[in-house]
């Protein structure tokens, strides 16, 4: 059913509060859909020190869909394996990325340098005709009615103004004034540990003094993480002990004392030292009327597999395509409730897994640490086993997914490399995004006329994927080069998948009757 769009009586359709990575990407996603958008941030300039350091293939896929990947790739590098060392310095396990061929076409785990990446994301967002970016502008309060939100703004000269919008996305950080005005509290998922984060620019000659891979030193005396950033950027995350003053531990003298085991002041420039409490918090509500929380405003989690910023970008990628449908009159307002349902559950599940890793790393009792090491080694049959970061990130399990749930539902649909007249191109580039019905050319699923008509009505584009070694008679198929799509269909035992605009699988089918039911479920879910 197609609803009639209500003409917007507001100054903007969406206002994004906060122009960090999540806010800038939200703004680009809105601009890419030609939605009249205002983005504000009280700071005019990008913070010149690194904070987030990890990004993954799901997020790079979002950036590539926007045409922003080329802007950020110069500041991104592969994230090497992370080796975990036990209480006695022995290797107990590795966390690595999945092997090639990569499921989404990009290196699955990456590191990046935040200041230039954030600047590139801001520049990309500002280039859309439908986007206005007002930096040096603070939200001092807001009121909302049934039909719109009125925002009260103040710029850094002290001038004030008010304007209206249909919806607000609050990407305004962990201390979110928007969340505070709404009176939304955090649910504490019970993780609270003090750590010192140290970023260095290491001299070329000193790089060999440091570990060759990322590392977790799970030593009860002082748990420490080591991360290899792009170029000469290296990060240490060092647990603070009871009685240590966080401000004092940020001083250069204390930092170099803690790093003396690996490196000296002659070997590197101290770029940043900041003490944090690593939390596990999730907002009690992610929506209040026409206002949505996203990113750190909605959740905070320990950094042990580098998913904090990725989670914020997943938030806005999930929300924006739903806002687009509602603003266009294609779906009712109830669709927006699936945002908090899906993202809150996903964040909780992933945070639970990260907490488990954190508890392993943070064990301070020597006897318990030795037992931990024996247990982890036993899980690998007596040898250090390798766990992939991609195994740790769960699928969606709630919200807009076909029922009953199938193991494929809520997973990310892969993105194979496709052979074209131009050479190899990724599936999204040649087949587009949006709602898709992806068909395995080897299967017997050939949509009947009534199914094809329903696909058109729902705006679902059918595409067919064939393997390079057996394209057969499928002249209309996209021919993949590495078997990534075929392997996915084989793994889940299906021949067709309905894929959402954020690349999550709505449902799978192996025949026309099952496909008809999927489309009926989809039509109901999108009302």
N, C-alpha and C positions, 0 to 999 in steps of 0.2 A: 504494500500500500504506500503510495506517495502522498505526503502531506503537503499542504500549501505553505510555502515559506512566509513567515510574518515579516513585513518590511521593518528593518531596524530603525528605531527612532532615536538611537544613541549616537554619540559622537564617534564611537568605535564599536566594532563587533566584539573584540577581545582586547583586554589590556594585560600585558605580562609585567609583573612586578618583580624586578631583579633581572640583571642582564649578565649573569655569569654563564657558564657553559649550558646548563639546563635551560635558562631563560633565553639565551641567544638561539639555541636550537629550536625551542618552542616558537620563537618569533619567526624563524626561517620556515618551519613547517606550516605556520599560518600564512606567511607571505606566499609560499609556494602554491597555496590554495586560493590566493587572491582574497583573503579575508582581511578586512580593514583592521589593522592592529597597531596599538601603541605599546612600545616597550620603554620602561623607565628604570633607572637605577640612580641611587643617590651619589654614587661615585662616577666621576667622569672618565677615569683612566683604569685600565686593567691593572690589577695588583701585580707588582713586578717580581714576586717570589713564587716558586712552585708550591702548589698544595696537592691537588690530585696528580697522580702520576701514571695511572693505568687506564687503558681503554681496551675494548675487545671488538671482535669481528661484527657482532650485532650492531654496535654503535657506528662502526665505520660504514656498514651497509646503509644506515640511515643517512649519514653524511654524503655518501656517494649518490643515493637517490636524490638528494637535494642539489647535487652538483658542487658540493663543498669539500669533497675529499681531497682534491688536488691542492686546495689552499693549506690543508693541515699536514699532508703526508711528509713534507720536508722536516717536520718536527716530531715525527713518530718513528719508533724502531721496534723490532720484535722483542717480546718479553721472554728472556731465556728461562730455562727450567729453574725451579727453586728447590734447592737441596736442604733437607731438614736434618740437623745434627742433634744427637741426643745429649744426655747429661754428661757423658764421658767423651764427647766429641765425635762419636761414631755416626755414620750416615744411617738414618732410620727410614727415610722415604723421600720421594721426589714428587713435586707437583709440576706438571708440564702441560703443554697444549697438545691437542689431538694431532695426529700425523697427517701428512698430505695423502690424497688431495683434500684440501681444506673444504669443509662443508658449506661455507658461505662465500668462498672465493678469496677471502683475505686471510692474512696471518691471524689465527684465532685470538692470540693474546699479545698486546702491545704496550709499550710505555711511551709517554709523550712529555714534552716540556710545556707546562700550562700557559705561561704568559703569551708567547706568540700564537699558540693555538686559540686561546680565548680571543685575542685580538682579531685573528682571521675569522672566527665564528661571528664576531660582532660586525665585521665589515661585510660578510656575506648576508647577514640578516638585514642590514641597512640598505642593501641594494634593491630590495623588492619595492615595486611602485606602491603597493598597498600598505607598506610598513612605515611608521614614524617612530624614530628612536629619540627619546629625550633623556640625555644623561645629565647628571647634576640635578636630578629631580627626585624628590622624596614623597612617598605617600604618607600623609599625616593622619588620614582617617577616611572612612567610607561609610555609606549607607546603602542599603539595598531594598528594593521593592520587588513586587512580583515580576516586573518586566525588565528591570535594569539595575545597574549599580552606579551610584554617584561617588566619584573619587575626589578627594580633596588633596591637592598637590601643592608642594612648595619647592621652588628651585633654589639653587645655592646663592642667589642674590637676595633671597628672602621674599620674593614675589610669590603670591598664592593664586591659585585658580581652581575651579571645579570643572569636571567633565563627566560624561556618562558613557557607559559601556554595557553591552549585553552580558559579557562574562569576564571574569578575572581569573588568571592563573598566577598563583603566588609562588614564585621561585626565589623568595627573598631570604633564604638561608636558615641556619639552625635556630637563630633567635627570632625568626619570622615575626615582624610586627603584625602582619595580616593574621597569622594564626593566633597571636595573643589577643587581638581585638575580637576575634571570633570566640575566644574563650575555649579553644580546643587544647586539651592537654595531651601529653605523651603517655603511652603505655610503656613502662620500663620492662624490657625483655631480659633484664638482670645480667648486664655486663658493664663493669665500670672499673677501668684500669688506667692509671696515669702513665703516659709515655712521653718521651722526648723525640721529636722528629728533626733530623739533621740533614740538610742538603749541601752537597759539596760540588765544586768544579775542580776536578782532579787534574794535576799536571800529567802530561803524557807519560813521562818517565816513571810516575808512581802508580800507574794503573795496574801494573803487574803485581804490586804488593797486595792488591785486594783480591777477594775470591773471584774465580772465573765465571761463576754463575750467581744468580740470586741465591740467598741463603737465609735460613732461619736457625739461629743458634739457640736451641731449646735448653739452655743451661739454667738450672735453678738459681744460681747466684745472680744472674742478670740476663733474662731473655732479650735477644736482640735480633732484628731483621735487617737484611742488607738487600738493596734493590739496585739493579743496573739500569740507569736511565739512558736517554739518547746521548750520543757523543761522550763527553767526559763527565756527565751528570751522574753522581752516585748519591744514594740516600741510605741513611741508617735510621732505624726506629728502635729506640732503646727504652726498655721498661724502667720506670723510676721506682725506687724502693721506699718502703715506709720511712717517714722522717725526712726525706729529701724535699727541699723546697723547690717547686717547679720553676719559679722565676730565677732562682740561683743556678739551677741546672742548665738554663738557657745561656749563661754567660760563656764567652769564648774559652775561659780558663777551664771550666768544668767540661765543656764539650770536648776539648782536645784531650783532657784527662781520660774521658770515657773512650775516645777513639784511639788512644795510644797503642793499643794492641795491633792496630791495622795501619795507622797512618799518622803523620805529624803535620804541624802547621806549615812546614816547608814544602809539603807535598800537594797542598790543595788550598783553594779559596773557600772560606766558610760562607756559603750563600744564604743559608737560613737555619735558625735553630728555634723551634717553637715547641712548647709543652702543651699536651692535649690530654683530655680524659677520653679514652676510647669507649663510646657508649653503644648500647643496642636499644634504640627507642623507635616507636612507631606511633604516629598520630592516632588518636582515638577516632577521629573522623577526618576524611580527606575532602569532603564537600560540605559546604554550608550554603544552600540556595544556589546562587550563581557564582560562587567563589570556590575555587579548587586549590588545594595544596599540592605541590610537587617538589621533588628533589629534597634537599636537606630540611626544608620546611615541613616535610611529611615524614621523614625517617632519617635516622642516623645509625650507622653500623660500624663495627670494627673493620679495619682496613686489610685484613690478613690475606685476602685474595684480590684486592684492588677493584672492588665492585661498587664503591660508593657513588662516584660520578656516573658510572654506567646505569645504576639504578634510577638516578634522576632523569637521565635521557630516555630510559624505557618509560618512565612516567609520562613524559610529554608526548612521546611517539604514540602511546596508547590513547591519550586524551584528545589530541588534536584532530585525528580523523573522525572521532565521534562528534566533537564540536562542529566540524565541517558539515556532517550529515544533518545535525539538528538545525544549524543556521540556514542550511539550504532547504529545509522542510522535508528532507528525505526520511527522517526518523523523529520520533517523539523524544521529549526530554528524558524519559525513563532510561534511554540508552546511556545517558551520562552516568547513571548510577553504577553501571558495570565497571567504570574506571576505578573507583575506590575498591570495589569488590575484588577485581582482578589484581590490582597493583598491591593492595594491602596484604592480601594472602601471599602473593609472590615474594614480597619483601620479608614477611615473617618467616617463610620457609627458608629463603636464602640466608637470612640473618641467623636462623637456628643452626644452619650448617657452618656458617662462618664462626659463630660462637664456639662450636665444638672444636674447630681448628684452633681458635684463640685459647681455649682452655688447655689444649695440648701444649701450645707454645708457652703459655704463661705459668705453667706449673712451677711453684717455688719450693715445694717440699722435696728434698733429695731422694727420699725413699719412694715417694709417689712418682717422681720423675723416672727413676730406674724401672719401676714397674710399667710405666707408660711406654718406655722404649722397648721393653720386652714384648709388650702387647702389640705394638705397631709392627715390629719385626715378625712376630708370629702371624699377623694378618697377611704378610707376604711370603709365608712358608719359610721363614727364617732369613729372608733376604729383603733388602729395601725395595718396596714396590713403588710403581709410578701411578699416581692418580692424575687425571687430566682436570684442568680448571673447568672445562666444559661439562664434565660430569657433575660438578658441584652446583652449577646454576640449574635450578629446577624448571620444568615446563609450567605454563599456566594450568591451573586446575579448577578454576571457578569462572563465573561470568559468561560471556558470550561464546560458548562452545557447545557443539552438538552433544546431545545426550542419547543413550548412555555414553559415558566417557570411554574412549578407546585409547590405548597407549600413545597413539600418534597425536591425539587431540591436545592442543596447547603447546606442542613442540614448534620450534622454528623450522619453516620449510627451507630446504637447502637452496643454494644458488650456484648451479653448475656453470662452467665455462661453455659457451655455445660457439660453434663454428659458423662464421658469417663471411660474406664477401670481403669484409674489412679485416678479417682475421678473427682471433678469439675475442669474444665479448661476454660479459657476465649476463645472466638471464634477465635481471631487472632492466638492464639497458636495452635489451632487444625486445622483451615482452611487456615491459611496463610494470607498474605497481597497481595499487588499488585491489579490489576484490578479484580473485582469479580462481578458476577451476583448472587445476593442473592434472593432465591425463598422462598416464604411462602408455607410450605407444605400443608396448608389448601386451597390454591388457585387452580384455574384451569389452571394456566400457566405451561405448560409442553413443553419446547422448541422443536420445530420440527427439523427434520434432517438438513434442510438448516440453521437454527439458530445455531444449535450446531456446524456446520462447520464454520460459521462466528465467533463464540466465539473463536474457536481454532485459526483462522487466526489472530484475534485481540489480542490474549493472555489474554482473559477474562475467569477466572475460575468460573464455575457454582457451587454453593453450595446451599443446601436446609436446612431450619430450621423448626423443628417441636416442638410443645409444649410437655412438659413432661406428661401432662394429656391426650394428644390425639395424640400420634405419628402415630397411624393408621398403614397403610401399607408402610409407608415411611422408609424402612429399610436403605436407603442411606442417610437419613437426620441426621443432627446434632440436638440432642434433648436438647433444652434449659430448664433451671431449674426454671426461675422466670418470664417467659412471657414477657420479655423486647422486644424481637424481634416481637412477635405477637402483642403487644400493639402498636409498631411503625407502622406496616403494617395496623392495624385497624385505627390508627389516620389519616393516609394519604390515606386510601382507595385504596390500590394497592396490587398486589401480587408478584411483582418482582422489584428489585432495582439494577441498575448498580452502583457500588461503586468504587471510584477512589483509587489510592494507598495511598492518604493522608486521606482516610476514609470519604471524602465528597461524597454525592450522586450526580452522574452525571444525572440520570434520573430514572423514575419509569414507570411501565407498568402493565396492568391488563389482557393482552391477547397477543397472538403471533404477531398479526399485529402491535400492539403498540411497541412490543419488537423489531421487525424488523426495525421499524423507528428509535428507539433509537440507534440500532447498526449502522445504516447508518449515523446518526448524529455523533456518536462516531468516526467512520472511517474517516469522513470528518474532524473532529476536531483534530484528531491525525496525519494527513498527514504532 
